[in-house]
Amino acid sequence: QVQLAESGGGSVQPGGSLRLSCTASGSIFGFYALGWYRQAPGKERELVAVTFTGGQRKIAEAVDGRCTISRDGAGTTVYLRLNSLKPEDTAVYYCTFKTQSEEYWGQGTQVTVSS
C-alpha cells in the first residue's frame, strides 16, 4: 500500500511563489513517473508537470517558464515550485506516483492566488 502526503499549499498574492512537496510511504518501488496535476472549480483535472525516472520532464504550457519539478535522490519525494503566480493558478493540486500498472494520488492541497 502506498500513501502520498502533500504539503506546501496556501494563499499567495499574485506574483508570489510557492513550493509543494509530496512524499510517498509504504511499498515504494517501480515508479516511473512522479507528477503534479491540478483542478480548478468547475474544470477538469489537468497536468501541471511530470518527471520521469530517465530524467525527462513534461511541463504544461500554462505554467511553462514559471514551474520547476524535481525529486529527491531516493525517488520518494517530488517537489513543485511555481513562480510568478497568477489568479488562474488557483486550484487544488494533486501529486501522483505511477508504475507501469498502477497510479497513486495524494489527497490534494489547495493553492489560492489572490490579492
N, C-alpha and C positions, 0 to 999 in steps of 0.2 A: 504494500500500500504506500502510495506517495502522497504527501501533503505539501502544498505550496503556501507560503506565508509572505504576503506583500506588506510593504511599509513605505512611507515617504509621501503619501498624498496629503492634500490640504488645500487651503486657499492661498492664492498667489495673485499679485497685481499684474496687469498686463506689462509685458517686457521683462518680467522676472524669470527665474529659473527654478527647477526642482530636480531632484533625483529620486527615482523609485527603485526599490530593491525587492527582490523575490528570492527566497531561499527554500530549497526543497529538502524534505526529510523523508526517511523511510527507505524503501528499496530503490536506491538511486543507481541505475546503470542503463546503458544502452540509449541514452538520449542523443538525438542528432540535431535537434533544434530547440532553442530557447528563445522565447519571444514575448512581445507585448502587443495586446490589442486594446481597443477602447470602444466604448459605446456611449454615445450621447443620447439624451432623452429624445425619443421618437425616431431614432435612427438605428440602423443595423450595426452590429459589431464589425469593426474594421481593423485591419492590420496597421500597427504603428511601425514596428521594427522586429526583425528576427535575426539571430546569429546562429550559424551552423558550426558543427564540430570541425569542419575543414577550414574555418576562418572566414568564410563568406558571410556577408551581411546583406540584408534587404531592408531598405528604408522606404516608407510610404512617401509619396510625393508631397503630401500635405505638411510633412514635418522635415523634409529633406533640407539639410543645411542648418537645422536647429536641433537635431537629435543625435545622440550617441548611445549605442547599445554596446554593452560589454558584459563579460562574465569572469568569474574568478577562476583560478587555476584548477580547482577541483571540479568545476562544472556543476556546482550545486547552487550557485547564486548568479542571478542575472540582474543587471542594472540598466536603467533607462534614464538618461539625462536629457531634459528638454530645456532649451533656452529661448529667449525672446517669445515668451508665452503670449498667446492671443486668447480672447474670449472663446473663440471656436475650438480651442483645445479642451474646453470644459467637457468632462466625461468621466465615466467610471473606467479605470484602467485595469486590465486583467493580464496576468502573466500566464504563460503556458510552457510546459515542457513536453516534448514529443519524442516518442520512439517510432520505429517503423510500423508498429501495430496499435499503439495507444497514445493518448494525449491526456494531460492533466492540466487543470485550471485552478488558479487561485480564486479567492472569494471576491476580489475586486477592491480597488481603493479609489476613492473619489478625489478628483482634481477639479478645482473650481478656479477659474481665472476671471477676476472681476475687480473693478476699482471701487 
